[in-house]
Every structure is written in structure tokens, then in C-alpha cells.
Amino acid sequence: MDKRIAQFLGLCQRAGKLSSGETGALSAIKDGSAELVIVAENASDNTKKRFSDSTRFYNKKMMVFGDKYEMGRAIGKDERAVVAVRDKGFAEKIVNMIAE
């Protein structure tokens, strides 16, 4: 994972604009607060499918990116297969950083 993206995810966490883990991310998708869902590349196929289906149903953006160990470390937690960014500006910035 790019160091800048990891640092930015940490910033999102400190700003209180990130839901992490499967339960937290799913609830953010369902309540409409998720602007972007990031699923780790090494998440299980079942997890990828569940979030692909959920984000499609609720019309949310999803990206498969990074490693669950790096994602967890970036936000100061144990491994995380999924994070949901709950701020439109942060979400757009992350999408642009990943696209670079």
C-alpha cells in the first residue's frame, strides 16, 4: 500500500470518518453514510462478494485495494479486510490517490 494512502486512511480514522471491519462497514453502507468502501485484495472471496453485492444494491462506490494487514496498521488497529470512508471529500481524495 502506498505510504500516502496509508497516512490518509489514518487521517480519516482520526477525523472519525472511517468505519472499519465487516460489521462497521456494512452498517455504514446500509445507513447511507459510506461514500467509499475499500476491500483488501487479500480479503476472502466471500467478503469481496458480500461487499460487491451490498455496494451495488445501495449504489455506493467500492474499490479492491491494498492488504488487510497494512490497512489495519494504517488506521491503528488489527488487520482490517474492509473500511468504509464516511466523508465525500476524503473518499474523492482516496480515489484520486489510488488512480495516480
Buried (B, 14 or more C-beta within 10 A) or exposed (E): BEEEBBEBBBBBBEEEBBBBBBEBBBBBBEEEBBBBBBBBEBBEEEBBEBBBEBBEEBEBBBBBBBBBBBBBBBBEBEBBBBBBBBBEEBBBBBBEBBEE
